[in-house]
Amino acid sequence: MRTVEGMLHNIKEFAGVRLSKFAEELIGELEGFTEPDNKSYDKKHGDKRIEVKCSRVIIDKGHQDIIDKILLDSKDMYDTKWICNMQQVKTYCFDILYYIIFFQDIIYIFKMDSSCVKEDKNINYQPKQHRGNTNEGQIHIKPSNIKYHIDNYLHAKIDYEKFIELTKHVKVH
């Protein structure tokens, strides 16, 4: 049986692709989405292509080893230095983006149309991620813009008990 403590440990330690699998299943269960027609997006809702991205909210201590990752408590989101970003955002591959951030005490789920990613300068979307890539970027969320994301794109907040319930069928291995 999964526990909140065990899940928080996994969230800190999972490789990004494993954490993303949990995030995709969370959104699928929460929203009732179906599996995609192909691998260029994560879920489907009618004819809408759904993309799911996620990130841990990690206290920024400068250089960070995986062992040193400390999830930030949401009550400290405005007055502690932290890092969080959604990577490999390919706006041409989806119609709706769900992005999830994992705090120590709660999970925030945001939702926006693909057009907002490129047009809304306040979300801090960077259209380049790696040298030479095109049509792929990242969204940086930080203390200076988290309020904007909450005020404009917050879709839901859930606790870890609900997260465990919605993702209980996902294999941890």
C-alpha angles and dihedrals in degrees: 000000000000120000132198090244092051092047092050089051090051093048090055094045106035119106112246095257092054092047089048090056090058091047092051092050092046092056092042092053096039094050102028094241124165132227117281126256090235141002097264091090136022110234140003134227110185104304093338119108111221124205122194123200129174143182140180118243100233126186106246112234095162104251111036130197118198088245091057097055110131119183113224120238109238093235087068097050096111101043107036126075109244141156131226132154141167110226135202095023106176106185094190091063100060145038098205129030123206113190123187129198122197116216121180093256106026144014121236118205119197129188133197141156117256091246090060092057092065099030104044105077092186094071091066099234112176111201093208126063106161133020110274098011122127133199093014128100146144139248117226116206117190142152091279095057107024091096090055091052091048094047095047110026110020108131102171146340120217134179125233094257089061090044090054091047093051095045100038092116094055113105113237096204 
